Structure formats: structure tokens, C-alpha cells
Amino acid sequence: MGELTSGRGKVHGRPSLTGLSRRGLLGGLAGLAAAPVAGRAIGSIASGPSVMSSPPRSWGAEDTPVNLPDPDVLALDPSFGLVNYGNSPLRRLWQGGGWLEGPAWCTVGRFLLLSDTITSRQYRYDPEDGPQGHMSLYRRESFNANGNTFDAEGRLVTCEHGMRRVIRWEHDGSVTVLADHYRGRTLNSPNDVVAAPDGSIWFTDPAYGDGVVEGHADVDGAANPQRHLNPHLDAELTTQYGGLRRQEDHTFRVDGRTGKVEAMLSQHDVAGPNGLCFSPDGTKLYVASSGAAPGSQPPLPDHGIHVFDMRQGRPVNGRLFTDFTLAGRAMRPDGIRADVEGNLWCGAWGPLGLCGVFIYSPHGQMIGRIRLPVGCSNLTFGGPKRNVLYMCCGTALFSLITATQGAGRS
């Protein structure tokens, strides 16, 4: 996700949370919470009890027992019992990142790869190294990488905000650029990426990374109208990109055989596209419409999740899957993944006590949710059995053992 537009308003008749950046959501939602936060501020989860469960839990004490079933894993429909494992608690595995994104499970290496868009690093989490696992540096300079996935041949595919491109790491260590331009113009900031059942690569290209924090600023235009931001200060990057300007949001497909880059959805189909995934049988494509980036022009995001039928390799018959509201609040969807039953697991931003992960049935009914002390930016299923849900939440990584498995590749 990225920065949100300023001002308050309504989107499709729903109250909007605009006026807050996603970073600001961590520290600016105290007035929206159902109860005051004891201990440290909302943005900090290093210590202090949570207001979400009773008795309050302290995320800073990793050995503190939690009553089971976990009080912060909520079943809203009996069908959630088929995918929820009640004997496992939520765990905070690690904290120390800037902004964690793009978790992807490496089946061969049996580790979780994730990006830190702010520090421009990638990390490797080994769940089998010690009781809490072990986090280590995977790539020191990732060019503000965001989304990751592994293709059918086990090659890592990464979205780079800084270079505004999608790349693939070959088995010999070389890099192939899958996409960096469309119709003669550079991409915005490729965000999330998935491997489709037909071998193609799909990715979203909003403009959340068109700034100095998660990438580099545009030379001018709506996102840098006064030209005060200089995109050429980083000497390591300045020789590798020129003056850039954002374009319309798109959801792209890269053909697995020819390498052809084609826009499958426009900003009019899904504005502010963020997380995306396919149904287990590949017949449906889901795309989250998240916050508006700086300089966004109408149509603006509606903060819902959209679903499309896949026919002859193309998404058609687009419609709203869910408006992503909870308790009358307009929430923000981010990363999404499907399980083998066709349920959708969705990262959610919003008030403390409501944010975390929402789980929807294939018919769009919310059947369960996971309350977290901070919103979830992205998530994936991993572990040798692909039944561990890994959740990137701001500066921290959380996990939950489930009774289901992730569909497709992370």
C-alpha cells in the first residue's frame, strides 16, 4: 500500500479514512479505537498489553501463555472451523523492520522471503532455526523491493519500487527484467505479483512508491508539483534511471513464453490496485483497490476487493467481491491470498481492534478474522505443509498455524 490522499470524504457512499497515510494509521487511530491503549502508543508493539483480548496479552513477552483457542482469532461463521486450527496461538516472530511487505515461501530452501520497502532490504526468515526462528539479511540493496513470488521453476520474481520494474532472478544468479515500461513510459511502482496457473506473471502497478521513502520521486507532475523533490540524489541509482512521471494505474500480465507485457485491467476497472491472487482453480482473479497515491486522478480507489472471471486468459465480468467494511467502518484492503478451499485471506488496515486479517468465503461472506495490534500489509501461506499463515504488519512479522493450505504459489 502507500500514502493516502489528504482530506476526508466518502467513497461510494461509505465513510473514508483518507487524510491518513498508512504509516499515520499506526499512530493516528487512537481516537477510533474502541478502548484506550494501555502501555505504549498504538504504533509500538514492543511491549505493553493489547486492548483486543481479555485478559490483555503482551506481545513483548514471547513466553507468556495464551488461552486457547486464541481470543484474537474470531470465528464469524461455522465454516471457519474447517480452516482454523484452534490449538495454535498467534505469534509475533520478529520485529525490527521499517515496513515489511511481499512475503513469499521458498519451497526448496524452506524459508520465508520478505521485503522491507523503507530500508531497501530483503530478509530471510528460517522458521526451523530456534524456538522463534531466525531472521537474517537476504539482500542488502533491493531497490525498495515490494512484492515477491516464485514461478513454476522456483525462480524469484520481485517488484522493485526504486527501479520501477519487475525482475526475475535466474538460477545462475543473473537478472531478467520482465517489465519496466508500458507504451513508451516507465511504470509507476510495481506492488504485488503472482504467478498464474498458465505460467504468466501478473502484477499491480499503483503509484504508492512514487516518493522518496519507498522509491524515488517523480521529476514533476501531480506527485511533485513544485519540483521540490529531487529524484537524483542517490548516486547508486541516479545513473540507472532518468526523469520519470507517473501514469495511469494498471494490472499487468507478462506472458510466460513471449515475455509480452499487456495491461489486463485499467484504472477504470480497479483504481489503486494493490494485492491480487487467483482462485485455486484459476477461474477467478481478485484485485484489491486500496488507498489513492499522491497525485492520483479520478477514478479513485473504492477500498473494496474486486473479482473477475477468467475467460481465455483474460479477466471479464468485473464486480465488487466485498466493500471491505466492518462494524460500520470503511477498512482498507492490502495483500490477499486464497486457500485451497477458495477462501480469501486479506490484510486489513483501520482502527485498532478491527485491523488485522479478514477471511472471506468464495461467495464474499466474512467467515472469520484475526485481530492484530497493527494492520496487515501483506500475507502468504508457508511452511513445509503450506499451512502457516505469515503476516507482515508494519515493522513486525506474525504467524498463525491454520488447518488449511495456501492455493498456488506465494
Secondary structure, 3 states (H helix, E strand, C coil): CCCCCCCCCEECCEECCCCCCHHHHHHHCHHHCCCCCCCCCCCCCCCCECCCCCCCCECCCCCCCCCCCCCCEEECCHHHHHCECCCCCCEEEEECCCCEEEEEEECCCCEEEEEECCCCEEEEEECCCCCCCEEEEEECCCCCEEEEEECCCCCEEEEECCCCEEEEECCCCCEEEEECEECCEECCCCCCEEECCCCCEEEEECCCCCCCCCCCCCCCCCCCCCCCCCCCCCHHHHCCCCCCCCCCCEEEEECCCCCCEEEEECCCCCCCEEEEEECCCCCEEEEEECCCCCCCCCCCCCCCEEEEEEECCEEEEEEEEECCEECCEECEEEEEEEECCCCEEEEEECCCCCCEEEEECCCCCEEEEEECCCCCCEEEEECCCCCEEEEEECCEEEEEEECCCECCCC
